[in-house]
């Protein structure tokens, strides 16, 4: 397979005064937002994140743990439109709207933690391999290959199963699986960028290897990582929700996958709402980040239009 | 690099990858503590526990335990499945057949729909069908498989009552023999058309659910590679010599656009495989995926280990085959690992 992502994205070094960078950033933002679907995705993301931050104001937090679904034992299996439960309730009186809102907080935490950890680890490993090359590169890349040999979801599922059912363990499992892609991407980028003349120029002027790496190589290699990270903000929530749907999160957690799983039991008797609304949230979340990620890629790297 | 050299290089790396995967699988199985737990009961004395540990080699150092386990795997001994209460190898074939049947059905859905839709959209670039197809394929990549399946069940099982869940009707199942475990094949071998329709009937919803995401991927690839081919010189040449547009599309552009699409079809195999886990839960399909989910929830190490090993070997093999096929199909590709 040809690795399309290996192509360098910026031929000129990102350098210069702050004003240039700000101007460049604004110009890029303008280009990205010109695309209507990207803009739509961004609006959904902003709405979801606002919902996550405003959760304690939008609903009365459950005590003692706001991440556990509150139970209204007087209103089991109520359909949407019930006073006090606009989106209906689950089979044990959990308010579906509460789950939808607090679920966004859980998903935001999940995706931010996993993306930060995996990008950091991936960039470190990939940089070591790409910049140092030789034996280290060979060894690190074989490890990466081994990790890539197990399908992502299956790998995460096996890790989470060993660690035991909890949402924290889902976060840990996903962090252990998702870093590999970044290592590969950044390594490919660095190998290309390293061959540029300005890197040679820096070497001739006597810059230290670390300085060359930090100042010239890394900043010019990072763009596809940013695109991938945006896409992963969505797909990590998708995989995380799949794991909790299977049953690897705590029961009663206000998380979308858990709610879909819980609601599934009632569909045979016509109670469609408890699964439908939380599932719709997962879909919208993933869709929004996919749209923005695609938009970013189109602008930053028109050559790799699709994967 | 020559194809032969590339192939040799890939084949040489394969054992390293397999050993790596087996090490990961073994490590995972020991992170949660010694597997001796599954043989224990509360009444046992420490001496009895020690005896069991000795019998299964669990008193040995970990590297020895790994070698013993890996040796067993190579001899076809995958251990005892707690969820099935039987040796893993004994339960495996039936579950595999169920999953295979579902996956093949899903692949048929995905390939036909994906290539069809992709061609349709690519030939009408930037017009309405293209935009609609784009929305469809982005949705497919963002769709939680389990939620999509549940939506289909709500509409087509609960409200319309058109399709059933499960894998077959109990009386129909009992009416024929199952030598292959693939119900569609079994029913045809028995010459029982009613049983064949029953098998297809049960396959429709899970196959659509499982194939949806892959359809989206294939559609997208087919569309973009067709658009690319249509911009090539040879297409202009074909048009210039007066070939009708339909034939330009069919004989030239589409044929070449299929090359990268075939690769994507092969590579989306892993995607399909992962999807079976949730699809089988939702539709109560008695295959490998649901078996894994049960094992995961009950901490059945042997089953999990067998499943992860099997899927990884399959995944690696398929990816290797896809790469080789791609290399032969398109000599312009510069190979590099």
Interface residues (C-beta under 8 A of the other chain):
Chain A: X1 X2 X3 X37 X142 X143 X145 X146 X147 X149 X150 X151 X152 X153 X154 X155 X157 X158 X159 X160 X161 X162 X163 X164 X165 X234 X238 X241 X242 X245 X246 X247 X248 X257 X260 X261 X263 X264 X267 X268 X270 X272 X275 X276 X279 X280 X282 X283 X286 X287 X290 X291 X294 X305 X306
Chain B: X13 X16 X17 X18 X20 X21 X24 X25 X28 X29 X31 X32 X138 X139 X141 X142 X143 X144 X145 X146 X147 X150 X151 X153 X154 X157 X158 X159 X220 X221 X224 X263 X267 X270 X271 X273 X274 X277 X278 X281 X282 X292 X293 X295 X296 X297 X299 X304 X307 X308 X311 X312 X315 X316 X322 X323 X326 X333 X334 X336
